[in-house]
Each structure stands twice: as structure tokens, then as C-alpha cells.
Amino acid sequence: MKSLRFQLSLWSGVLAGMAVTVFVVVAFLELRYALKHTVDQEMADFASDIFNQLSVTDQGDGSDVMPEVLALFDDHYIVHVAQIRALDGRRLFFSSKYLPLVYQREENGPPVQSTWNKGRTWRIGRYSESRFELDLVADLGEVDKSLLKLLVAFALALPITFIAVVVGSAWVSRRALAPLRRVTEASKRITARELDQRIDDKDAPLEVQQLIQVLNGMMDRLEHGFSLADRFSSDASHEIRTPLTVMQGLLEQALAKDSGSGVPAEDATIILEETQRLIAIFESLLLVSRAHAGNLQLRIRRIDVSRMVEELEEDLRALAVEPGVTVQSSVAAGVEYTGDEGLLRQAVFNLFTNAVKHNRNGGEVRFCLESSNEAIEFEVFNTGQPIPEAARERVFDRFYRGDASRNRASGGTGLGLNLAREIVRAHGGELTLLSSTVVGTTFVLHLPHSGPQMVTGL
């Protein structure tokens, strides 16, 4: 995608080149016309001088052209005399060199005409007075050479002008777009965790000030909306979680005492399981909402990631017993990271749970933990059905289920991958779907060592 600065520079150069080209063409035509007009005027003045000299030197019958008249011929290097005739038809003077040009003129044409002869342009003029007729020719070859040199100079100046205009436009557009770059950089610093920041419109042009005011107004509305969402999350945490916890406790007591409350034990067990599932959904959804709002609280400390993954491997193997899934692992020793152990443990466990639930009976789960100087890479592979191409962008969406009935039967909520990704992003990392083929599906968790260094959130 081309930048606005590039487009401004390019189009300025193109428009300047077009303007220079039009100027050159018009100037060339005007100059050529002016030079031709000057030559025509010089021919007319020369003819007038010859007629005046003839009137002084002629003896009355026009049979004698005095040397004073011939001397005038040497005064012009462009205009030449082709012939002088008396009006009665007698030729008083002619030039064998230039007279053939006179025969090329159109008899019914204008007094001054142009013709082409031996690769040169000539002007032919016929002038008359009371007793004499004069044919003059002017060589425009030198004029054409001068015009050609001028045209070549213009042609050489055109690319130089184009380059100069492009460079100048790039410099001007850079200065003109500098306020927009500042707005862009300031906007990048505004995140869900820093919605209180505003863009400074000091020294910005009027048009950019209006844009900044619109963006700051939008940030005001977003900050207000996130504040309302945060308060709603807190209220919901208290208003919904408490009755669900009470319901769970009463159901557990009822099942433990078998008090004959009239509710069959099987039904009470189902209700208890659904209540527990609802609590799990609510806890996960609340955590995801806080992550999206930038209010996910991180309790930062140094973590032994290798030990944490090995402990979770035991849970993974327990989950894999019933479907007969085998587990293979490769965990690098001594991998440490600075982050929230509880949240990262939940993210890894969600990946393990997803790998078992979406596997085939008798399938396989493989995971690998590696560390470099820059980041930690945690890769999880399972031999389940491939994720359709159209669904690969949606696997991290809230409540997305590739197989709704299977997720329901296994207690899935459709929040596991979404929550895992938000936890990883809160630590400055990323969770991605690396590949999904008939062989299996691979997810990669990437955690840079330059992750969060302090407690964030509420």
C-alpha cells in the first residue's frame, strides 16, 4: 500500500511535469511564431529599403540598377534577393541560387509563404510598388536550429524539474504530515489499560486539531463505557456468584444428608453439575471480560515454568485416561518466567483440556516447552479432526464450538481458548493456531521474556 506522502510527491511531480511540458510546447510555438514574424518584418523592411534606393538611383526606365542598390544585398545574412523585376516584365536582377525557390511559391497564395527545400525551411516574400516587383527569400534553418537547441534544453530540464519537484514535495509533505504522525504515535499508546490518555493538539494545524478533538471525544466515550462495564462486572460478581454458590452448597448438603427433600438424588446430582458448570462459565466469562477491558489483575512473581507444566501434565494424563489418549512430552528444564502463575497455569490447563476434548479415542497429545534468550515457546499437538479453513479465525472467539453437542457432553463452555489467549496477551504474548491438518492440530503459546514486570489492573 502506497503512503500518502509517496502519492503526494508522485502526483506533484507528475503535475509539475505536465505543466512544464505544456509550458514548453506553448513557449516553443509562441517563440517560433515570434521569430517567423521577426523574419517577415525584416524582409518587409529590406524590401522597403531596396524600393527607396531604386527610386533614387533608377534613371526612369528601370533598366539600370545602380551599385548602391546591390550594396544593400550584403547587409543581411538571412534575407536574400531572388529577383527584381519591372512591372512591365523586364528582369532587372536575379540570383541563380535563390530564384528556383521563387518557382515553388503558390501564385494565388499569400504574399509571404513557407517552403521546404534541401532539408531547410525558407520564407518567400513578394513585394511590389508602383514600378517594381521584388522577390525575397529568408533562410529559417538557423532559426530552426536555435529552436531545436532550445527544445533539447527544455527536454533535459524536464526530468530534473520532475526530480526536484518530487524531492521538494516529499520534504513539504513530510512536514505537513508530521502532525498526523504524532497523532498516530499518540494513538498507539492508548490501550484498554490506559484509556485516560489524550492526544495533545498543541501547535497542530486546524484540520488536525479537529481530528484530534474527534479522537479525544471518542476516547472519552470509550473510557466511560469501559468504566460502566467494569462496574457492571464487579456488581455481577457479587450479585450472581453469591446465589450460585449458595445453590451449590445447598445441593451438596442435600445429597450428603439424603434428607428426603422430595428431589430424586439423580436429579439433584444433575442440578448440582449444571450449577457447577454455570459457576465455571460465569468465572471464565468474568475473567475474559476483565481481560478485554484491560482490568485483568496480574500478580507478578518469578515462576518455574518447567515445574508448573510438569505438574499440569499429571492432570492431563488423568483427563486422557477415559478416551484412551496417550501423552508425550518434552519439557526443557530450568525455564523461568516473570508473570502471574495462577493465570498462566489456567491458560496451559485450558490448552491441555482442549487437546483431550477435541481428540479421537485412542489418539495422541504431544507438547513441548522450549526457551530462548527472547521468549518461551509452548507447543501443544493433538490428533483430532482438522479445523475447517473457514473456522480457523473463529476458534478463539467466545462461546465458539466446533462441535456443540460434543462440547456440551464434555462440559465445554466455548471459553477455554478465548480465555487462554487473553491471559497470554495480558502477559505480552500471543496464542496462535499454527496448523490443522488430517494429521493433527497444533497450537503455539509464545511468551516474550520482556513480559509484564508489575501488577496491573484493579
C-alpha positions as CSV (number, residue, x, y, z in Angstrom):
1,M,0.0,0.0,0.0
2,K,1.4,3.4,-1.1
3,S,1.8,6.0,1.6
4,L,0.0,9.4,1.3
5,R,3.5,11.1,1.3
6,F,4.5,9.0,-1.6
7,Q,1.3,9.7,-3.5
8,L,1.6,13.4,-2.9
9,S,5.2,13.5,-4.0
10,L,4.5,11.4,-7.1
11,W,1.4,13.4,-8.2
12,S,3.2,16.7,-7.6
13,G,6.0,15.5,-9.8
14,V,3.6,14.3,-12.5
15,L,1.5,17.5,-12.4
16,A,4.7,19.6,-12.5
17,G,6.0,17.6,-15.4
18,M,2.7,18.1,-17.3
19,A,2.7,21.8,-16.5
20,V,6.4,22.1,-17.7
21,T,5.5,20.2,-20.8
22,V,2.6,22.4,-21.7
23,F,4.7,25.4,-21.0
24,V,7.5,24.2,-23.2
25,V,5.1,23.4,-26.1
26,V,3.3,26.7,-25.9
27,A,6.6,28.6,-25.4
28,F,8.1,26.8,-28.4
29,L,5.2,27.6,-30.6
30,E,5.0,31.2,-29.5
31,L,8.7,31.7,-29.9
32,R,8.7,30.1,-33.4
33,Y,5.8,32.3,-34.4
34,A,7.6,35.4,-33.0
35,L,10.8,34.5,-34.8
36,K,9.0,34.0,-38.1
37,H,7.2,37.2,-37.6
38,T,10.5,39.0,-37.0
39,V,12.0,37.5,-40.2
40,D,8.9,38.5,-42.1
41,Q,9.2,42.1,-40.7
42,E,12.9,42.1,-41.6
43,M,12.0,41.1,-45.2
44,A,9.5,43.8,-45.4
45,D,11.9,46.4,-44.1
46,F,14.6,45.2,-46.5
47,A,12.2,45.4,-49.4
48,S,11.3,49.0,-48.4
49,D,15.0,49.9,-48.4
50,I,15.5,48.5,-51.8
51,F,12.5,50.2,-53.2
52,N,13.7,53.5,-51.8
53,Q,17.1,53.1,-53.3
54,L,15.6,52.1,-56.6
55,S,13.6,55.3,-56.7
56,V,16.7,57.4,-56.1
57,T,19.1,55.6,-58.5
58,D,16.8,54.5,-61.3
59,Q,17.0,56.6,-64.5
60,G,13.3,56.4,-65.2
61,D,13.0,53.3,-67.3
62,G,14.2,50.8,-64.6
63,S,16.9,49.5,-66.9
64,D,19.7,50.2,-64.6
65,V,20.3,49.0,-61.1
66,M,23.0,51.1,-59.5
67,P,25.7,49.7,-57.3
68,E,24.2,51.5,-54.4
69,V,21.2,49.1,-54.7
70,L,23.4,46.0,-55.0
71,A,25.4,47.1,-52.0
72,L,22.2,46.7,-49.8
73,F,22.2,42.9,-50.5
74,D,25.3,42.4,-48.3
75,D,23.6,43.9,-45.2
76,H,21.5,40.7,-44.5
77,Y,22.8,37.2,-43.9
78,I,19.3,35.8,-43.5
79,V,17.3,37.7,-46.2
80,H,18.4,37.3,-49.8
81,V,17.2,38.9,-53.1
82,A,16.0,36.3,-55.6
83,Q,15.0,38.8,-58.3
84,I,14.0,42.3,-59.1
85,R,11.6,42.9,-62.0
86,A,9.9,46.0,-63.6
87,L,6.2,45.8,-63.7
88,D,6.4,45.6,-67.5
89,G,8.0,42.2,-67.1
90,R,11.7,43.1,-67.6
91,R,14.0,41.4,-65.1
92,L,16.5,43.8,-63.6
93,F,18.3,41.4,-61.3
94,F,18.1,37.7,-60.4
95,S,20.0,35.2,-58.3
96,S,20.5,31.7,-59.8
97,K,20.9,30.4,-56.3
98,Y,17.7,31.7,-54.9
99,L,15.5,32.1,-57.9
100,P,14.4,28.4,-58.0
101,L,12.8,28.9,-54.6
102,V,10.5,31.5,-56.1
103,Y,9.1,29.0,-58.5
104,Q,7.9,26.9,-55.5
105,R,5.6,29.6,-54.3
106,E,1.9,29.4,-54.9
107,E,0.8,32.2,-57.2
108,N,-2.5,32.6,-55.6
109,G,-1.2,32.2,-52.1
110,P,-0.3,34.9,-49.5
111,P,2.5,37.3,-50.2
112,V,4.8,35.6,-47.7
113,Q,4.9,31.8,-47.8
114,S,7.0,29.0,-46.4
115,T,8.6,26.2,-48.4
116,W,10.9,23.3,-47.8
117,N,14.0,22.8,-49.9
118,K,17.1,20.7,-49.4
119,G,16.3,20.0,-45.8
120,R,15.8,23.6,-44.8
121,T,12.8,25.9,-44.3
122,W,12.6,29.0,-46.3
123,R,10.3,32.1,-46.3
124,I,9.5,33.5,-49.7
125,G,8.1,37.1,-49.9
126,R,6.9,39.0,-52.9
127,Y,6.7,42.8,-52.6
128,S,5.5,45.4,-55.2
129,E,5.5,49.2,-55.5
130,S,4.5,51.5,-58.4
131,R,7.1,50.4,-60.9
132,F,9.0,47.4,-59.4
133,E,8.3,43.9,-58.0
134,L,10.7,42.2,-55.6
135,D,11.1,38.5,-54.6
136,L,13.0,37.9,-51.3
137,V,13.8,34.7,-49.6
138,A,14.9,34.1,-46.0
139,D,16.7,31.1,-44.6
140,L,14.9,29.7,-41.5
141,G,17.5,27.0,-41.0
142,E,19.4,28.9,-38.3
143,V,16.1,29.8,-36.6
144,D,15.1,26.1,-36.6
145,K,18.5,25.1,-35.2
146,S,18.1,27.6,-32.4
147,L,14.6,26.4,-31.6
148,L,15.8,22.8,-31.7
149,K,18.6,23.6,-29.2
150,L,16.0,25.3,-27.0
151,L,13.7,22.3,-27.3
152,V,16.6,19.9,-26.3
153,A,17.4,22.2,-23.3
154,F,13.8,22.0,-22.2
155,A,13.7,18.2,-22.7
156,L,16.8,17.9,-20.5
157,A,15.3,20.2,-17.9
158,L,12.1,18.2,-17.6
159,P,13.4,15.2,-15.7
160,I,15.5,17.5,-13.5
161,T,12.4,19.5,-12.8
162,F,10.4,16.3,-12.1
163,I,13.0,15.1,-9.6
164,A,13.3,18.5,-7.9
165,V,9.6,18.7,-7.5
166,V,9.3,15.2,-6.2
167,V,12.0,15.7,-3.7
168,G,10.6,19.1,-2.7
169,S,7.1,17.7,-2.4
170,A,8.4,14.8,-0.3
171,W,10.0,17.3,2.1
172,V,6.9,19.5,2.2
173,S,4.5,16.6,2.7
174,R,6.8,15.2,5.4
175,R,6.4,18.5,7.3
176,A,2.7,18.8,6.5
177,L,2.0,15.2,7.7
178,A,4.2,15.4,10.8
179,P,1.1,16.3,13.0
180,L,-0.7,13.2,11.7
181,R,2.3,11.1,12.5
182,R,2.3,12.5,16.1
183,V,-1.4,11.7,16.3
184,T,-0.7,8.1,15.1
185,E,2.1,7.6,17.6
186,A,-0.1,9.0,20.4
187,S,-3.0,6.8,19.4
188,K,-0.8,3.7,19.5
189,R,0.0,4.4,23.2
190,I,-3.7,4.4,24.1
191,T,-4.7,0.9,25.2
192,A,-7.6,-0.6,27.1
193,R,-5.5,-0.2,30.2
194,E,-4.7,3.5,29.5
195,L,-8.0,5.0,28.3
196,D,-7.4,8.1,30.3
197,Q,-4.7,9.3,27.9
198,R,-5.5,12.1,25.5
199,I,-3.8,13.4,22.4
200,D,-2.3,16.9,22.7
201,D,-3.4,19.3,19.9
202,K,-0.9,22.0,20.7
203,D,0.7,23.5,17.6
204,A,-1.3,21.2,15.3
205,P,-2.9,22.7,12.2
206,L,-6.6,23.5,12.3
207,E,-7.6,20.4,10.3
208,V,-5.5,18.1,12.5
209,Q,-6.9,19.8,15.6
210,Q,-10.4,18.9,14.5
211,L,-9.3,15.2,14.0
212,I,-7.7,15.2,17.5
213,Q,-10.8,16.6,19.1
214,V,-12.9,13.9,17.5
215,L,-10.5,11.2,18.6
216,N,-10.3,12.6,22.2
217,G,-14.1,12.7,22.2
218,M,-14.2,9.1,21.2
219,M,-11.8,8.2,23.9
220,D,-14.0,10.0,26.5
221,R,-16.9,7.8,25.4
222,L,-14.8,4.6,25.4
223,E,-13.4,5.4,28.9
224,H,-16.9,6.0,30.1
225,G,-18.2,2.8,28.5
226,F,-15.3,0.7,29.9
227,S,-15.9,2.2,33.3
228,L,-19.6,1.2,33.2
229,A,-18.6,-2.3,32.0
230,D,-16.1,-2.6,34.9
231,R,-18.7,-1.5,37.5
232,F,-21.1,-4.0,35.9
233,S,-18.5,-6.8,36.2
234,S,-18.0,-6.0,39.9
235,D,-21.7,-5.9,40.6
236,A,-22.4,-9.0,38.6
237,S,-19.6,-10.8,40.5
238,H,-21.3,-10.1,43.8
239,E,-25.0,-10.4,42.7
240,I,-24.7,-13.6,40.6
241,R,-21.8,-15.5,42.1
242,T,-23.2,-15.4,45.7
243,P,-26.6,-17.1,44.9
244,L,-24.9,-19.6,42.7
245,T,-22.5,-20.5,45.4
246,V,-25.4,-20.8,47.9
247,M,-27.3,-23.1,45.5
248,Q,-24.2,-25.3,45.1
249,G,-23.8,-25.6,48.8
250,L,-27.4,-26.5,49.5
251,L,-27.4,-29.1,46.8
252,E,-24.2,-30.6,48.1
253,Q,-25.7,-30.7,51.6
254,A,-28.9,-32.3,50.3
255,L,-27.0,-35.0,48.5
256,A,-24.8,-35.6,51.5
257,K,-27.7,-35.9,54.0
258,D,-30.1,-37.6,51.7
259,S,-32.8,-35.8,53.7
260,G,-35.7,-36.9,51.6
261,S,-36.5,-33.5,50.3
262,G,-38.5,-34.9,47.5
263,V,-35.9,-34.3,44.9
264,P,-34.5,-37.5,43.4
265,A,-30.8,-37.9,44.0
266,E,-30.2,-38.4,40.3
267,D,-31.9,-35.1,39.5
268,A,-30.2,-33.3,42.4
269,T,-26.8,-34.5,41.0
270,I,-27.7,-33.2,37.6
271,I,-28.7,-29.9,39.0
272,L,-25.5,-29.7,41.0
273,E,-23.4,-30.4,38.0
274,E,-25.3,-27.8,36.0
275,T,-24.8,-25.3,38.8
276,Q,-21.1,-26.0,38.9
277,R,-20.9,-25.7,35.2
278,L,-22.8,-22.3,35.4
279,I,-20.4,-21.1,38.0
280,A,-17.4,-22.1,35.8
281,I,-18.9,-20.3,32.9
282,F,-19.5,-17.2,34.9
283,E,-16.0,-17.2,36.4
284,S,-14.4,-17.7,33.0
285,L,-16.6,-15.0,31.4
286,L,-15.9,-12.6,34.1
287,L,-12.2,-13.2,33.7
288,V,-12.4,-12.8,29.9
289,S,-14.4,-9.5,30.3
290,R,-11.8,-8.1,32.6
291,A,-9.0,-9.1,30.2
292,H,-10.8,-7.4,27.3
293,A,-11.3,-4.3,29.4
294,G,-7.7,-4.2,30.4
295,N,-8.6,-4.8,34.1
296,L,-7.1,-8.3,34.4
297,Q,-5.2,-8.3,37.6
298,L,-1.7,-9.9,37.3
299,R,0.2,-10.9,40.4
300,I,3.7,-10.8,39.1
301,R,6.4,-13.1,40.5
302,R,9.1,-15.4,39.3
303,I,7.7,-18.7,38.0
304,D,9.4,-22.0,37.5
305,V,7.5,-22.8,34.2
306,S,9.1,-26.2,33.8
307,R,7.8,-27.3,37.2
308,M,4.4,-25.8,36.5
309,V,4.0,-27.7,33.2
310,E,5.1,-31.0,34.7
311,E,2.5,-30.6,37.5
312,L,-0.2,-29.9,34.9
313,E,1.0,-32.9,32.9
314,E,-0.3,-35.1,35.7
315,D,-3.8,-33.6,35.3
316,L,-3.5,-34.0,31.5
317,R,-2.7,-37.7,31.9
318,A,-5.7,-38.1,34.3
319,L,-8.0,-36.5,31.7
320,A,-6.6,-38.7,28.9
321,V,-7.3,-42.0,30.7
322,E,-11.0,-42.3,29.7
323,P,-10.7,-41.6,26.0
324,G,-7.5,-43.6,25.8
325,V,-5.3,-40.7,24.7
326,T,-1.6,-41.2,25.0
327,V,0.6,-38.3,26.2
328,Q,4.1,-37.5,25.1
329,S,6.0,-34.5,26.5
330,S,9.3,-32.7,26.0
331,V,9.9,-30.1,28.7
332,A,13.1,-28.1,28.9
333,A,14.5,-27.9,32.4
334,G,15.0,-24.6,34.3
335,V,12.6,-22.5,32.2
336,E,11.6,-19.4,34.3
337,Y,9.3,-16.5,33.6
338,T,8.0,-13.4,35.4
339,G,4.2,-13.4,35.4
340,D,1.0,-14.5,37.1
341,E,1.4,-18.2,37.9
342,G,-2.3,-18.8,38.6
343,L,-3.4,-17.3,35.3
344,L,-0.7,-18.9,33.2
345,R,-1.5,-22.3,34.8
346,Q,-5.1,-21.8,33.8
347,A,-4.1,-21.0,30.2
348,V,-1.9,-24.1,29.9
349,F,-4.6,-26.3,31.5
350,N,-7.1,-24.9,29.0
351,L,-4.8,-25.9,26.2
352,F,-4.5,-29.4,27.6
353,T,-8.2,-29.7,28.2
354,N,-8.9,-28.6,24.6
355,A,-6.3,-31.1,23.2
356,V,-8.1,-34.0,25.0
357,K,-11.7,-33.0,24.3
358,H,-11.1,-32.5,20.6
359,N,-9.1,-35.6,20.2
360,R,-10.2,-39.0,18.9
361,N,-10.5,-42.1,21.1
362,G,-7.0,-43.7,21.3
363,G,-5.5,-40.5,19.9
364,E,-2.3,-38.7,21.0
365,V,-1.3,-35.4,22.6
366,R,2.2,-34.1,22.4
367,F,3.5,-30.9,23.9
368,C,6.9,-29.2,24.0
369,L,8.3,-26.5,26.2
370,E,11.4,-24.6,25.0
371,S,13.1,-21.4,25.9
372,S,15.5,-19.0,24.2
373,N,17.0,-15.7,25.2
374,E,14.0,-13.8,23.7
375,A,10.9,-15.9,24.5
376,I,9.3,-19.1,25.8
377,E,7.5,-21.3,23.3
378,F,4.9,-23.8,24.4
379,E,3.5,-26.1,21.6
380,V,0.6,-28.5,22.0
381,F,-0.4,-31.0,19.3
382,N,-3.4,-33.3,19.2
383,T,-4.6,-35.9,16.7
384,G,-8.2,-34.7,16.5
385,Q,-10.2,-33.8,13.4
386,P,-8.8,-30.9,11.4
387,I,-10.4,-27.5,12.0
388,P,-12.2,-26.3,8.8
389,E,-10.5,-23.4,7.0
390,A,-13.5,-21.1,7.5
391,A,-13.5,-21.8,11.3
392,R,-9.8,-21.2,12.0
393,E,-10.3,-17.5,12.6
394,R,-13.1,-18.2,15.0
395,V,-11.6,-20.8,17.3
396,F,-10.6,-18.1,19.7
397,D,-14.0,-16.4,19.8
398,R,-16.1,-16.5,22.9
399,F,-18.5,-19.5,23.0
400,Y,-17.3,-20.8,19.7
401,R,-17.8,-24.6,19.5
402,G,-16.7,-26.6,16.5
403,D,-19.0,-29.5,17.7
404,A,-21.7,-28.1,20.0
405,S,-23.1,-31.4,21.1
406,R,-19.7,-32.9,21.9
407,N,-18.7,-29.8,23.9
408,R,-21.9,-29.9,25.9
409,A,-21.4,-33.6,26.8
410,S,-17.9,-32.9,27.9
411,G,-18.7,-29.9,29.9
412,G,-17.1,-27.4,27.4
413,T,-18.1,-23.8,27.6
414,G,-16.5,-22.4,24.4
415,L,-14.4,-20.0,26.5
416,G,-11.3,-22.1,27.1
417,L,-9.2,-20.9,24.1
418,N,-10.5,-17.4,24.3
419,L,-9.6,-17.1,28.0
420,A,-6.2,-18.7,27.4
421,R,-5.4,-16.2,24.6
422,E,-6.5,-13.2,26.7
423,I,-4.3,-14.4,29.6
424,V,-1.3,-14.8,27.3
425,R,-1.9,-11.4,25.7
426,A,-2.1,-9.8,29.2
427,H,1.4,-11.1,29.6
428,G,2.5,-9.5,26.3
429,G,2.5,-12.8,24.4
430,E,0.3,-14.5,21.8
431,L,-1.5,-17.8,21.4
432,T,-2.0,-18.9,17.8
433,L,-3.2,-21.8,15.7
434,L,-0.1,-23.0,14.0
435,S,-1.6,-25.7,11.8
436,S,-4.6,-28.0,11.5
437,T,-4.4,-31.0,9.0
438,V,-5.6,-34.5,8.8
439,V,-2.5,-35.4,10.8
440,G,-3.4,-33.2,13.7
441,T,-3.8,-29.7,15.1
442,T,-1.0,-27.6,16.7
443,F,-1.4,-24.5,19.0
444,V,1.6,-22.4,20.0
445,L,1.9,-20.2,23.1
446,H,4.5,-17.5,22.8
447,L,5.7,-15.6,25.8
448,P,8.4,-12.9,25.4
449,H,10.8,-12.6,28.4
450,S,10.1,-8.8,28.2
451,G,6.6,-9.5,29.7
452,P,4.8,-7.6,32.5
453,Q,7.0,-6.6,35.4
454,M,4.4,-5.2,37.7
455,V,0.9,-5.8,39.0
456,T,-1.7,-4.4,36.6
457,G,-5.5,-3.9,36.8
458,L,-7.7,-3.3,39.8
